[in-house]
Amino acid sequence: MREIHHIGIPTAEPKEKESYMADAKLYLTEVDDSPNKIEWLRFEEGSPMPELLQKSVHIAYTVPDIKAAMEGKETLLEPFSPAEGLTVAFIVEEGLPIELMEFAA
């Protein structure tokens, strides 16, 4: 079962407290700093991240089993681990990127 975690919104404007992911050429804000659970994403030119993710709002859900949640879905980004104890993947549903997040138990 999916549970909403945050909304990701691309922006061209720098935001307070951005962190940087060098491999993705991406600045992003911490969801827990937002009362509305917004994650701002600012991509540098030449970012290897998919264009759909760079240009569209995404919804992120926590899931108990990321592989099961991806089954039969169009994959945008294969599972990867951006932080210890967290696996993330992106699928496409209704034309939008959907982030799936599995936290280690």
N, C-alpha and C positions, 0 to 999 in steps of 0.2 A: 504494500500500500504506500502510495506517495503522500508526503507531507511537505507543504510549501516551506521553503527555507528563505528565499530572497528573490528580488527582481533585479536583473542586471540591465543597466542602461548605458549605451555608448554615449560618449561626450567628447567634444573637441577642447573643452575648457579644463584647465588644471583644477583639482579639488584639494581641500585640506587633507592632510594625513595620508596622501597617496603612498602606496608601496609600489615597487617596481619588480616586474618579472622579466629579466633580461632575455631569456630564451624566447619569450613570446613578444618581446618589444611592446610591453603593456604596463600601464599604470592602472592601479585599481584601489578602491577604498574598502575599508573594513565594514562589512554588513552590520556588525554589532554597534557601530558608531551611529547608525541611522535609526531613528525611531520608526521609520517605515520599511526597514529591512531592504534598503536600496544599496546596490553595489554599482558604483560609477566605474566605467571602463574607458580608458583613453589609450588608444592604440597609436604607436609610432608608425610613420611611413615605413613600409617594408616588413610589417608584422607578418609572421607566418600563419597567424590564426585565420580561420576561414572568413571569407568576406561576409557571409550571412551573420556570423557572430559579431563582426566589427560594425555592422550597419543596422542590426535589429535588436530590439529589446529581447531579453531571454528570461524565462522563469526557471528557477532552480528548486528542485525537490530532493528531499532526503528519501532514500530507498533502503530497504534491508538487504537487497541482493542486486547489485548493479548489473550483473550479467543477465539475470532473469528479467529485469526491467528493460533491457535493451533488445531482448529477443523479438525478432520480427520487425524491428524499427529501422528507419533509415539512420545510419550512423554519420554524424558530422565529425566527431573526434573520438577516437578509441580511448578506453580507460587509461588514465594516468594519475600519478600521485603528486599533487602540488604541495602537500604537507604530510608530515608523519601521521598515520592513522586515518587518512582521508584518500579515497579514490573517487575520481570525477570522470564523467564522460558526457558527451553532448550528442543528442539525437535531434531529428527534425520532426516536428508534428505541427500540423495546420500551417505549414510554411514558416514556422519560427524555430529558432534554436531552443532546445529544452536541456537544461543541465540536470544531470542525475548525480547525486552525492551519496556515497556510502561511507559511513564512519565506522571504524573498527570498534568492536565491542570491548 
